Amino acid sequence: MNTEKSSACFKEAEKYIPGGVNSPVRAFKAVKRSPLFIKRALGSKIYDIDGNELIDYVCSWGPCILGHAPEPVISAVRQVCEKGLSFGAPTELETELAKMVVEAVGAIEKVRLVSSGTEAVMSAIRVARGYTGRNKIIKFTGNYHGHSDGLLVKAGSGLMTESVPDSAGVPEGYAAYTLTAEYNNKDSVERLFAAQKEDIAAVIVEPVAANMGVVPPREGFLKFLREITEKNGALLIFDEVITGFRLCYGGACDLFRIKPDLVTLGKIVGGGMPLAAYGGAEEIMGVLAPEGAVYQAGTLSGNPIAVTAGLETLKELKAHPEIYNRMDENAGRLAEAFRKKGLQVNRAGSLLSAFFTEQPVTDYASALTSDTEKFADYFSKMLEAGIYVAPSQFEAMFVSAAHSREDILKTEEAIALL
Ligand SMILES: *Cc1c(COP(=O)(O)O)cnc(C)c1O
């Protein structure tokens, strides 16, 4: 595969952008290659500047659940663009999107729109602290909640492949407020509550972990988190930035029938534009300014372009529930193809990961047993076969509504030849 132009562009980008990229994992370092520069994408396919056509299983890291450039979304965005990009004042569109989110996610009665998942999580945690009057939070090793200071402690995603367990530049004081427990391990949570229950404002969890590769919760784990937080006066926050509108229309809350106190959304809810959201019970969200004492704001929050992209995406998903069945079936076929090659496969609906390890992956420690050299080799082989997967063992493979039976067949064949 010819990637001459991409390589040249990367060299140019490196002159002006740290590492040549605006988000670390895009640099392809973990797979020892130079990244592809993308020109355009449509449906299930992405096209680089060297003219290569690839079946895309990155899908912008989750938002593009309908595939790329879906017609209803693009035409609605085009129309709204002509009326102005941002007003910094309320619009009817925001209420319409908020209403759709409230109707979709049982745990959300009131919702605020922000511009990134990082911002949604950071704000939800501030609300939890403001509401409980406590300072500490519990997060799980290998769960990623964006790059705000207090959440870069033992996080997943790019931090796993770049071999930086924690980021430099985060004052120790911040980390002292972030307690870490092991995913799928009840004891580790119980110990933290036993020692400091009066200080714990919230437990934040990815209900299906998807930033250390996909790691589903063990039976009863989420229910246990609901019970222990309730018992100790702490809030439970589901970070559904990946799982929201993905596992099913109502996300993990609906799938697992658990009602957390706060939910963060991102990726799909913005339909490919910078938009995220956080919400919860009216009483809890009531602590936010201008009504309450917890401050959170945003110049571009709820701008009409991002809101329209989100709205149209949700409308499509809601109108076509069969999309979820199709994605589930296609992802199941890919999972089976990986299993036949002897890989460990974890899957939750249209999210999946094949791990290059002998042991089942149930948490951070077992995820780290994956052979990342073998992963890099796999990545290159897939690319040569015209298939674009995430350039890291610790990111999910995203199946979208646009992946056709033909795409899946082609991918199954490539997997069989690994
Ligand atoms: C992607 C992600 C975030 C961060 O969202 P950004 O929009 O990248 O800031 C937070 N939490 C989870 C679970 C995510 O997958």
The ligand as an SDF file (V2000), in Angstrom:
LIG
                    3D

 15 15  0  0  0  0  0  0  0  0999 V2000
  -13.7380    9.4740   24.5700 C   0  0  0  0  0  0  0  0  0  0  0  0
  -14.0550    9.3650   25.9940 C   0  0  0  0  0  0  0  0  0  0  0  0
  -13.9960   10.4680   26.8730 C   0  0  0  0  0  0  0  0  0  0  0  0
  -13.4250   11.7880   26.4470 C   0  0  0  0  0  0  0  0  0  0  0  0
  -14.1620   12.4080   25.4450 O   0  0  0  0  0  0  0  0  0  0  0  0
  -13.4550   13.5550   24.5440 P   0  0  0  0  0  0  0  0  0  0  0  0
  -14.5690   14.0430   23.7040 O   0  0  0  0  0  0  0  0  0  0  0  0
  -12.3550   12.8730   23.8100 O   0  0  0  0  0  0  0  0  0  0  0  0
  -12.9360   14.5750   25.4820 O   0  0  0  0  0  0  0  0  0  0  0  0
  -14.4510   10.3090   28.1640 C   0  0  0  0  0  0  0  0  0  0  0  0
  -14.9210    9.1310   28.5960 N   0  0  0  0  0  0  0  0  0  0  0  0
  -14.9690    8.0420   27.8000 C   0  0  0  0  0  0  0  0  0  0  0  0
  -15.5390    6.7740   28.3280 C   0  0  0  0  0  0  0  0  0  0  0  0
  -14.5250    8.1220   26.4950 C   0  0  0  0  0  0  0  0  0  0  0  0
  -14.5380    7.0380   25.7100 O   0  0  0  0  0  0  0  0  0  0  0  0
  1  2  1  0
  2  3  1  0
  2 14  2  0
  3  4  1  0
  3 10  2  0
  4  5  1  0
  5  6  1  0
  6  7  2  0
  6  8  1  0
  6  9  1  0
 10 11  1  0
 11 12  2  0
 12 13  1  0
 12 14  1  0
 14 15  1  0
M  END
$$$$
